[in-house]
Amino acid sequence: MSNKARRRATGLRQFLDLDEQQGWSEGKADLGDADARSESLEQRFKYAARVEKLLRRPQAQEVLDILGLYGATCIPMPRRTEREYWSVSCLPSTSDKPLIRVNASWMELFTLYADGEGIRSRFIVHLSDFTDDGSVMQDHLDEAFLEGAVAAPEDVSHYFPRGADIFIVNVRGAASTRRFMGSDRVLRAIRRFNLTHMNRGRNAYQASHCYGIADYMIGD
């Protein structure tokens, strides 16, 4: 892509062409990353009390471990794209009371909730990545694959929101969440959905980005 075309592009296309993005989504390309993060100290201090509150929760270590895995495997170039193209919120003030939520553009990508003293997770992905023929037909869902992608079949549930190619998967427990994210097929699906929304332009949730939680996602 020429420099002029990159300037006209939106989202990640400004610095990653579609071949590079596809290679990363399929696990065939290492994109590298920026050496340093661009950070707002005011933004970090704004949510510091929420981070401390989360760290006192019984689920804290499981949340941080899974976030570390998500940041390392599911977000392209997380340092370079932090806040501007994705964000993570800590104990956001929404009615469903999540522990954390990862967003891009105007879309939720991934959410962790308390489930007793454990956790449950919610992934938003493309339905076409979970049907047996790549279609968006709900009755073509590969339910056997879904049930086999977690530690126990009862740990996974799903529903179809409005939208032709949107699919929501709920996973109960840290063990099943890790196993789900460890599936090559699931990882490709998560990456593909995340790229879709990171390519739509600047992240609308920059003001709620929590650097103290992002530290665990990026490894700083």
N, C-alpha and C positions, 0 to 999 in steps of 0.2 A: 504494500500500500504506500502511495506517495505521501510526502509530508502534508501536502495540501488536502488530500483525501482524509488523512488522520485528523486534521483540524476540523473538518466538517462532520466527522463521526461523533456518535454519542457513546457514553459509557466506556467500557473497557476497550472498545474498538479504537480509541484514540492512541493506545499504546500496545495492544495485542490484536493481531489480525485473526480472522476466523480460523485459519489453519492452526495457529498457536493455541487458540482456545480449545479447539476440538482435540488437539493432541493432549492437552492437559486433562480434559474431561475424561479421556480414555486411558489416562495413566501412561501415556507414551512420551510426555514432554515435561521437563523440569523448567519452570518459568523463571526460577531465581526470584529475587526480591530486592527491595531497597535495603540499604545497609542500616538506615536509621528511620525512626518514626517521626512524623510531624505531630506535635502535641500541643494542646492548650492546657496550661496549668490551671486556669480558671475552671475549665471543664472538668479536669480531674478532681479538683477540690469540691466541685458542686455535688458530686455523687459519692464522695468518700464515706459519708455516714451510712449510706445504703450498702456499700461494700462491707463495712464492718458488721452491719446487721446480718448480711447474708453469711458471712464467715462464722457467725455464732449459731447458724442453723445446723441441725444434725446431718443435713444432706450436703453440707458445704464441700467436703472433699470429693464426693461423687460428682457434683456439679462441675467443679474445677477440672477434674480429670477428663470428663467428657467434653468440656469446652476446649481443653487443650487438644484433644483428638480432632474435634470439629474444625478448629482454626488451622491445624496443620494439614488437614486433608481435604477440606470442603470449600475453602476460600482461596481464590487465586491471588497470589502476591499479597498476602494480608497486610504487610507493612505499607506497601505503596497504596493500597486501596482502602486502608482504614479510615473510617468515619465518612470520607467523601463518597465511597461506593458501598460500604456496608457499615453497620453499627451494631453494638450489643448494649442492651439496657439491663439494668440491675433492679430487681423488685419493682418493675414498672407498675404505675397506678392504673391498672385496667381491671375490669370486673372479673376476669378469670384468674387473677392473682398469680401470675407466673413468678418463678424465681429469676429467670433470665429470658430474654428474647433477642434473637438476631434478625435484623431486617436489611433489606436492600431496596432502593427506589421507594415504592409505596407498599412493598410486600413483606409480610412476615416470611422468614425462611425456616426458622427452627426455634422451638420453645422448650424450656424445661420447667416442670412443675413439681411441687412437693406431693408425695404420695405416702401418707403416714410419715415415717422417718426415712423413707426412700424417695425415689424420683419416678416420674414418667415423662416421656418426651413426645413432642409433636413435630413431625416433618411435613413440609408442604413440597410437593413434587409434581412432575407432569404425569398424568394418568397413562399416557402412551408408553412410558417406561415400565409400566407394571401390568400391561395387558399381554396376553400370549401371542398377539399378532402385531403389536405396535400401533393399534388403533386407539381411538378415544371412546370406544364402546364399553360402557360400564359392565355389561354382562360378559365381557371378554377378559375381565380381571384375572390375573394368574394368582388365585388365592393359595394354591399349594406352595408357590414360591414364597409368598408373604409369610405363611405359617412356618416355613422351614428356615426363614431368615432370622428368627429369634430363638431364644433358649427354650421356650415352651409356646405352643400355639396360642394358648390363652393370653399370652403377653401382648398380642398384636390385635388391633382393631382399626377400622378405617371408615371414612365416609366421603361422599362426593359433594362438594360444595357447588355453587353455581359457577359455571365456566367450563368450556368444552374440554380443556386439557389440564385440569387442576384436580389433585388427589391429595387427601390428608391421611397420614398414617400416624396412629398413636401407639406408642410402645411403652410397656410397663417394666420398670426396673432398670438398674444400671447395667446388669449383665446382658440383658436382651438388647438394650440400646447400643452397647459396644458391639455385640454380635451383628446387629442390623447394619451398623455403619461399616463393619468389616467385610461385608459382602461386596464383591467387585461390581455386581450389577446395581446394587443400591448406591454405592459410591458414585458410579457414573451418573445415575439419576439425580442424586443430590447436586452434583457438580453442574449438570446440564441445566437444572432449574435455577441454580444460583447465578449462572452465567446469563441466562435469559433476563433476569431482573437487574443484574449489575450492568447490563448493556442498555438499559432503558434510560439511563441518565443518572444525575446526582441523587444521592440518598436523601430522602425526605426526613429522615429521623436523626440527622446529625446532632441536633440539640440534646438528644437523650443518650448520646454515646457515653459509655462509662469506661474510661481508660483503665481504672483499677481492675475491672474484670477483663478487659481486652488484654491486659498484661499476661493473663493465664492462657489466652488463646494464641498469642503471638510468641510466647516463650520468653518475654522480658520480665 
